[in-house]
Amino acid sequence: MDHHTSAPQGTPAPYGKACANCARSKCKCIIRHAGGPCERCRRLNTECRPAESVRRPRSWRKPVASRTARLEEKLDGLVSLIKAGNQPNGALKTAHEIAQEYSSARGPYQPVSALTPSTEGSAGSPYNIQSLSTEFEPSPDEAERYLIDFQTHKSKYFSFIHILFTTGAQDLRRERPLLWLCIMLISSKLAPQQQSLTTRIRQTVAQEMVIESEKSLDLLLGILTFCWWAHRQGDTKGFLSIFTQLAVSLVFDQGLNKQVRKDFRPLFCVKANFSRAPTPRTMEERRAVLGCFLVTSVISSFVQKIDALRWTPHMDECLQVLYERKECFNDEILVQQVRLQLITERANRALLDDGILESAKGVTNPAFLGLEIFQSQLHGVKNDLLAQPQTDDVVLLHLYSAELEVFLPPPFLQGTFHPRKSVDPGLQAIKSWFDRFFTIPVATYAELPFSILSQLLRCQVMLSRLISQEGSGWMENSVWTISDALSTINRVIENLEQVAELARLDNSGSPDGDVFFRTAQIFRSIRPGMGSLLIQDDLTIPSQGTSRDAVGMDFDDDWLMDLILYPNN
């Protein structure tokens, strides 16, 4: 058989040109050189008809907009909504201007509101940060004075912050804009300026954390500083619970409470921006995470509404590294404060885990044997501190406050816990605290942080409750007399009433006065009851029902906090 005779005599039809029969049968259509029907139709003796065209003509697609253009379009839409809803008469920035601002070479996280105040309105934000009045904006010279004042007189109270003296105010503003705002607030003595800065700080935090989902060390340090100065921020709604939890979330998001992974392996399915290799832990990060524990624990202990940042093994390592290196004097203060607060936190946690704090109201004399462990630990730290040639007042005040809290824990304030053997150490802690407190010049009271104010309130409330409660062990104590207590509270009132004048505070616009004046008024309400006890012949302790009216103190939850910080709420 000759195979060459059966070979097709033609060429395949071009794509889309096959006849209808071949196209329907999905067979190759061979066009013969001699013309006529295709090879397959000739062989099958069928009509060879051209196929109907079913292909759609090629149409040119519109070019896909770039990702930047699409984002700008969305931002323009948001700006239009905000303009229509919140600021009908305000001139807002375009999306292109916003993109240029956020892409400018300022380094990581530079909130425009903190750096370049403008009168053009909000940069696409419902919080309208840009439209804040610049009337009370610190001038460059004023900002330098504020920063020097903070570094010289206030930095020891904010031991988790280390700013070199070679750092200028403008440098700090560029590198740590939110922290710069908080330092300006702390150092300002003008009530209107404090209110303006407070508003800007709160709105900046909302803009950067809630809207922009920003995470940075500047945000963490700024929020901690803001919370540590809670008592000097005027009559505003309570924010401590929210801001402390924001600080904790920043610690979690940045992994500051965990060991830095050395076997990092990026995920190929995750974008590079979200899968960056971790960097070695810096000293600033170590101070920040320890400062977050200190601030949240102190506030948690006083307000009793929130939980402190949970202690981790890596924080133990941070504490040890800070103790060994000590790059500045404040590192020593921070280490000792954290050591003392850690004992206090664990003691309170032990009471809570055992259910004593909840069940104490129905128990006459609960067993607090577990506290002896923490009392022993605290005694060891106390011996180390007192053995040093010089210990800062901040540390000693924290020491005596920790002693009071460990020997006379919160259930004592509820009138259900009366450990007689703890009364004398507790009263001695109160006496030592006031003795150290009176060595601080009255003119510098305005520099004191929230922690020391809370310690003052705790000492005074506990002293008043011991005097007024029947069976508290006051009559058997060998440390205080009612005369001593009355003399102490008189001195505290006189000192607090002089703060505004000696520290040259401007309380214009604050009808209730500053926090020191309000605290003095609360202590004045206590004094008549204590005086009535002093003039009694037999010095009999009145019943608990009478004492509440006489002494004027009923410490429950955050009554004191609301009265002092938010008198108009």
Buried (B, 14 or more C-beta within 10 A) or exposed (E): EEEEEEEBEBEBBEEEEBBBBBBEEEEEBBBBEEEEBBBBBBEEEBEBEEBEEEEEEEEEEEEEEEEEEEBBEEBBEBBEEBBEEBBEEBEBBEBEBBBEBEEEEBEEBBBBBBBEBBEEBBBBBBBBBBBBEEEBBBEEEBBBBBBBBBBEEBBBBBBBBBBEEEEBBBBBBBBBBBBBBBBBBBBBBBBBBBBBBBBBBBBBBBBBBEEEEBBBBBBBBBBBBBBBBBBBBBBBEBBBBBBBBBBBBBBEBBBBBBEEEEEEEEEEEEEEEEEEEEEEBEBEBBBBBBBBBBBBBBBBBBBBBBBBBBBBEBBEEBBEBBBEEBEBEBBBBBBBBBBBBBBBBBBBBBBEEBEBBEEBEEEEEBEBEBBEEBBEBBEEBBEEBEEEEEBBBBBBBBBBBBBBBBBBBBBBBEBBBBBEEBBBBBBBBBBBBBEBBEEBEBEEBBBBBBBBBBBBBBBBBBBBBBBBBBEBBBEEBEBBEBEEBBEBBBEBBEBBBBBBEBBEBBBEEBEBBBBBBBBBBBBBEBBEBBBEBEEEEEEEBBEBEBBBEBBBBEBEEBEBBEBBBBBEE
